Amino acid sequence: MAGRVLGTMLVTLFATAVSAQAQQQTTCPPPGVTPAAIKEGDGIFHGPGLCMACHGQDAKGMPNMGADLTDQKWLHSKGTYDDIVQQIMTGVSAKESTSGTVMPPKGGSGISDAQVKAVAAYVWSLSHKCK
């Protein structure tokens, strides 16, 4: 009897955790992606973040430089907001790169961690639309 109760409790706990994770993944936009963050990130992308130097003014990428950030194709992550933040923070090494193009941490710029999050919000907004 105690085994069944414990089993039922574990199944319920697991189901609750899976449901919470699914809800978190489907929150649109995700926490951190606000209109203010997107606007700030746009300014950083096109300025001190140096992002447009490789990804282009329109973020559609540049041959042998930076990938298109406006489509649904993500070369080095799943394209979630958290993944984008992490990728900007750590960059992409030659060994990790699927295209052979290296991206230094923070794109080689001196932007702050808070500015990275704003750029990530902007980049996320380019290819994700909430319904």
ChimeraX commands (.cxc) that place a marker at each C-alpha (Angstrom):
marker #1 position 0.00,0.00,0.00 radius 0.5
marker #1 position 2.74,2.46,0.99 radius 0.5
marker #1 position 4.56,1.59,-2.26 radius 0.5
marker #1 position 1.51,2.48,-4.34 radius 0.5
marker #1 position 1.02,5.75,-2.53 radius 0.5
marker #1 position 4.69,6.64,-3.00 radius 0.5
marker #1 position 4.49,5.64,-6.68 radius 0.5
marker #1 position 1.40,7.76,-7.20 radius 0.5
marker #1 position 3.07,10.71,-5.50 radius 0.5
marker #1 position 6.17,10.35,-7.71 radius 0.5
marker #1 position 4.09,10.15,-10.88 radius 0.5
marker #1 position 2.12,13.24,-9.84 radius 0.5
marker #1 position 5.29,15.13,-8.99 radius 0.5
marker #1 position 6.86,14.17,-12.33 radius 0.5
marker #1 position 3.74,15.19,-14.27 radius 0.5
marker #1 position 3.64,18.53,-12.47 radius 0.5
marker #1 position 7.30,19.18,-13.26 radius 0.5
marker #1 position 6.83,18.29,-16.94 radius 0.5
marker #1 position 3.75,20.52,-17.13 radius 0.5
marker #1 position 5.61,23.45,-15.55 radius 0.5
marker #1 position 8.52,22.96,-17.95 radius 0.5
marker #1 position 6.18,22.83,-20.96 radius 0.5
marker #1 position 4.40,25.97,-19.77 radius 0.5
marker #1 position 7.73,27.76,-19.30 radius 0.5
marker #1 position 8.85,26.78,-22.82 radius 0.5
marker #1 position 5.65,28.02,-24.40 radius 0.5
marker #1 position 5.49,31.39,-22.63 radius 0.5
marker #1 position 5.50,33.91,-25.40 radius 0.5
marker #1 position 7.36,36.10,-25.21 radius 0.5
marker #1 position 9.67,34.51,-22.67 radius 0.5
marker #1 position 10.62,36.41,-19.52 radius 0.5
marker #1 position 13.22,39.03,-20.41 radius 0.5
marker #1 position 11.80,39.75,-23.86 radius 0.5
marker #1 position 9.90,42.98,-23.34 radius 0.5
marker #1 position 9.25,45.86,-25.73 radius 0.5
marker #1 position 11.77,47.97,-23.78 radius 0.5
marker #1 position 14.45,45.23,-23.93 radius 0.5
marker #1 position 13.85,44.71,-27.66 radius 0.5
marker #1 position 14.20,48.46,-28.34 radius 0.5
marker #1 position 17.38,48.66,-26.23 radius 0.5
marker #1 position 18.77,45.55,-27.92 radius 0.5
marker #1 position 18.09,47.01,-31.37 radius 0.5
marker #1 position 20.21,50.04,-30.49 radius 0.5
marker #1 position 23.02,47.87,-29.14 radius 0.5
marker #1 position 22.85,45.49,-32.14 radius 0.5
marker #1 position 23.24,48.43,-34.51 radius 0.5
marker #1 position 25.82,50.19,-32.33 radius 0.5
marker #1 position 28.24,49.21,-29.57 radius 0.5
marker #1 position 27.45,45.49,-29.77 radius 0.5
marker #1 position 29.12,45.32,-33.18 radius 0.5
marker #1 position 26.54,42.69,-34.20 radius 0.5
marker #1 position 25.61,44.24,-37.54 radius 0.5
marker #1 position 29.25,44.11,-38.66 radius 0.5
marker #1 position 28.79,40.37,-39.29 radius 0.5
marker #1 position 25.02,39.87,-39.29 radius 0.5
marker #1 position 24.22,42.91,-41.44 radius 0.5
marker #1 position 22.08,46.00,-40.95 radius 0.5
marker #1 position 18.92,43.93,-41.47 radius 0.5
marker #1 position 20.26,40.92,-39.46 radius 0.5
marker #1 position 19.83,38.70,-42.53 radius 0.5
marker #1 position 23.47,37.65,-42.37 radius 0.5
marker #1 position 26.49,38.24,-44.53 radius 0.5
marker #1 position 28.30,35.63,-46.65 radius 0.5
marker #1 position 31.22,34.01,-44.81 radius 0.5
marker #1 position 30.52,36.23,-41.79 radius 0.5
marker #1 position 27.40,36.02,-39.63 radius 0.5
marker #1 position 24.28,33.90,-39.97 radius 0.5
marker #1 position 20.78,35.13,-40.79 radius 0.5
marker #1 position 19.07,35.90,-37.48 radius 0.5
marker #1 position 15.63,36.53,-38.96 radius 0.5
marker #1 position 14.69,32.99,-39.96 radius 0.5
marker #1 position 13.86,29.88,-37.95 radius 0.5
marker #1 position 17.18,28.15,-38.70 radius 0.5
marker #1 position 19.50,28.11,-35.69 radius 0.5
marker #1 position 23.00,26.79,-36.34 radius 0.5
marker #1 position 24.31,26.45,-32.79 radius 0.5
marker #1 position 21.29,26.31,-30.49 radius 0.5
marker #1 position 17.55,25.77,-30.36 radius 0.5
marker #1 position 16.95,29.50,-30.70 radius 0.5
marker #1 position 15.37,30.01,-27.29 radius 0.5
marker #1 position 15.95,33.32,-25.55 radius 0.5
marker #1 position 18.17,31.62,-22.95 radius 0.5
marker #1 position 20.15,29.87,-25.71 radius 0.5
marker #1 position 20.67,33.16,-27.53 radius 0.5
marker #1 position 21.89,34.85,-24.34 radius 0.5
marker #1 position 24.32,31.98,-23.72 radius 0.5
marker #1 position 25.58,31.98,-27.30 radius 0.5
marker #1 position 26.26,35.72,-27.28 radius 0.5
marker #1 position 28.00,35.45,-23.91 radius 0.5
marker #1 position 30.28,32.56,-24.88 radius 0.5
marker #1 position 30.54,33.05,-28.63 radius 0.5
marker #1 position 31.15,30.22,-31.09 radius 0.5
marker #1 position 34.59,28.68,-31.42 radius 0.5
marker #1 position 36.03,27.38,-34.69 radius 0.5
marker #1 position 35.62,23.84,-33.33 radius 0.5
marker #1 position 31.92,24.40,-32.52 radius 0.5
marker #1 position 31.05,26.33,-35.65 radius 0.5
marker #1 position 28.97,24.48,-38.22 radius 0.5
marker #1 position 29.78,27.13,-40.84 radius 0.5
marker #1 position 33.46,27.63,-40.08 radius 0.5
marker #1 position 32.81,31.18,-38.91 radius 0.5
marker #1 position 33.98,32.11,-35.41 radius 0.5
marker #1 position 32.03,34.45,-33.15 radius 0.5
marker #1 position 33.99,35.82,-30.21 radius 0.5
marker #1 position 32.27,36.18,-26.82 radius 0.5
marker #1 position 29.94,39.18,-26.87 radius 0.5
marker #1 position 30.72,39.52,-30.57 radius 0.5
marker #1 position 34.11,40.95,-29.68 radius 0.5
marker #1 position 32.50,44.00,-28.10 radius 0.5
marker #1 position 32.72,45.33,-24.57 radius 0.5
marker #1 position 28.99,45.27,-23.84 radius 0.5
marker #1 position 27.76,44.35,-20.37 radius 0.5
marker #1 position 25.86,41.20,-19.42 radius 0.5
marker #1 position 22.68,43.29,-19.17 radius 0.5
marker #1 position 23.28,44.59,-22.69 radius 0.5
marker #1 position 23.79,41.01,-23.91 radius 0.5
marker #1 position 20.33,40.16,-22.57 radius 0.5
marker #1 position 18.84,43.14,-24.40 radius 0.5
marker #1 position 20.54,42.12,-27.66 radius 0.5
marker #1 position 19.26,38.57,-27.14 radius 0.5
marker #1 position 15.72,39.93,-26.69 radius 0.5
marker #1 position 16.05,41.84,-29.96 radius 0.5
marker #1 position 17.50,38.83,-31.81 radius 0.5
marker #1 position 14.79,36.54,-30.38 radius 0.5
marker #1 position 12.12,38.98,-31.60 radius 0.5
marker #1 position 13.46,38.90,-35.16 radius 0.5
marker #1 position 12.56,35.26,-35.70 radius 0.5
marker #1 position 9.81,34.55,-33.16 radius 0.5
marker #1 position 6.30,35.85,-33.28 radius 0.5
marker #1 position 3.87,35.40,-30.40 radius 0.5
marker #1 position 0.30,34.46,-31.22 radius 0.5
marker link #1:1,2 radius 0.2
marker link #1:2,3 radius 0.2
marker link #1:3,4 radius 0.2
marker link #1:4,5 radius 0.2
marker link #1:5,6 radius 0.2
marker link #1:6,7 radius 0.2
marker link #1:7,8 radius 0.2
marker link #1:8,9 radius 0.2
marker link #1:9,10 radius 0.2
marker link #1:10,11 radius 0.2
marker link #1:11,12 radius 0.2
marker link #1:12,13 radius 0.2
marker link #1:13,14 radius 0.2
marker link #1:14,15 radius 0.2
marker link #1:15,16 radius 0.2
marker link #1:16,17 radius 0.2
marker link #1:17,18 radius 0.2
marker link #1:18,19 radius 0.2
marker link #1:19,20 radius 0.2
marker link #1:20,21 radius 0.2
marker link #1:21,22 radius 0.2
marker link #1:22,23 radius 0.2
marker link #1:23,24 radius 0.2
marker link #1:24,25 radius 0.2
marker link #1:25,26 radius 0.2
marker link #1:26,27 radius 0.2
marker link #1:27,28 radius 0.2
marker link #1:28,29 radius 0.2
marker link #1:29,30 radius 0.2
marker link #1:30,31 radius 0.2
marker link #1:31,32 radius 0.2
marker link #1:32,33 radius 0.2
marker link #1:33,34 radius 0.2
marker link #1:34,35 radius 0.2
marker link #1:35,36 radius 0.2
marker link #1:36,37 radius 0.2
marker link #1:37,38 radius 0.2
marker link #1:38,39 radius 0.2
marker link #1:39,40 radius 0.2
marker link #1:40,41 radius 0.2
marker link #1:41,42 radius 0.2
marker link #1:42,43 radius 0.2
marker link #1:43,44 radius 0.2
marker link #1:44,45 radius 0.2
marker link #1:45,46 radius 0.2
marker link #1:46,47 radius 0.2
marker link #1:47,48 radius 0.2
marker link #1:48,49 radius 0.2
marker link #1:49,50 radius 0.2
marker link #1:50,51 radius 0.2
marker link #1:51,52 radius 0.2
marker link #1:52,53 radius 0.2
marker link #1:53,54 radius 0.2
marker link #1:54,55 radius 0.2
marker link #1:55,56 radius 0.2
marker link #1:56,57 radius 0.2
marker link #1:57,58 radius 0.2
marker link #1:58,59 radius 0.2
marker link #1:59,60 radius 0.2
marker link #1:60,61 radius 0.2
marker link #1:61,62 radius 0.2
marker link #1:62,63 radius 0.2
marker link #1:63,64 radius 0.2
marker link #1:64,65 radius 0.2
marker link #1:65,66 radius 0.2
marker link #1:66,67 radius 0.2
marker link #1:67,68 radius 0.2
marker link #1:68,69 radius 0.2
marker link #1:69,70 radius 0.2
marker link #1:70,71 radius 0.2
marker link #1:71,72 radius 0.2
marker link #1:72,73 radius 0.2
marker link #1:73,74 radius 0.2
marker link #1:74,75 radius 0.2
marker link #1:75,76 radius 0.2
marker link #1:76,77 radius 0.2
marker link #1:77,78 radius 0.2
marker link #1:78,79 radius 0.2
marker link #1:79,80 radius 0.2
marker link #1:80,81 radius 0.2
marker link #1:81,82 radius 0.2
marker link #1:82,83 radius 0.2
marker link #1:83,84 radius 0.2
marker link #1:84,85 radius 0.2
marker link #1:85,86 radius 0.2
marker link #1:86,87 radius 0.2
marker link #1:87,88 radius 0.2
marker link #1:88,89 radius 0.2
marker link #1:89,90 radius 0.2
marker link #1:90,91 radius 0.2
marker link #1:91,92 radius 0.2
marker link #1:92,93 radius 0.2
marker link #1:93,94 radius 0.2
marker link #1:94,95 radius 0.2
marker link #1:95,96 radius 0.2
marker link #1:96,97 radius 0.2
marker link #1:97,98 radius 0.2
marker link #1:98,99 radius 0.2
marker link #1:99,100 radius 0.2
marker link #1:100,101 radius 0.2
marker link #1:101,102 radius 0.2
marker link #1:102,103 radius 0.2
marker link #1:103,104 radius 0.2
marker link #1:104,105 radius 0.2
marker link #1:105,106 radius 0.2
marker link #1:106,107 radius 0.2
marker link #1:107,108 radius 0.2
marker link #1:108,109 radius 0.2
marker link #1:109,110 radius 0.2
marker link #1:110,111 radius 0.2
marker link #1:111,112 radius 0.2
marker link #1:112,113 radius 0.2
marker link #1:113,114 radius 0.2
marker link #1:114,115 radius 0.2
marker link #1:115,116 radius 0.2
marker link #1:116,117 radius 0.2
marker link #1:117,118 radius 0.2
marker link #1:118,119 radius 0.2
marker link #1:119,120 radius 0.2
marker link #1:120,121 radius 0.2
marker link #1:121,122 radius 0.2
marker link #1:122,123 radius 0.2
marker link #1:123,124 radius 0.2
marker link #1:124,125 radius 0.2
marker link #1:125,126 radius 0.2
marker link #1:126,127 radius 0.2
marker link #1:127,128 radius 0.2
marker link #1:128,129 radius 0.2
marker link #1:129,130 radius 0.2
marker link #1:130,131 radius 0.2
view
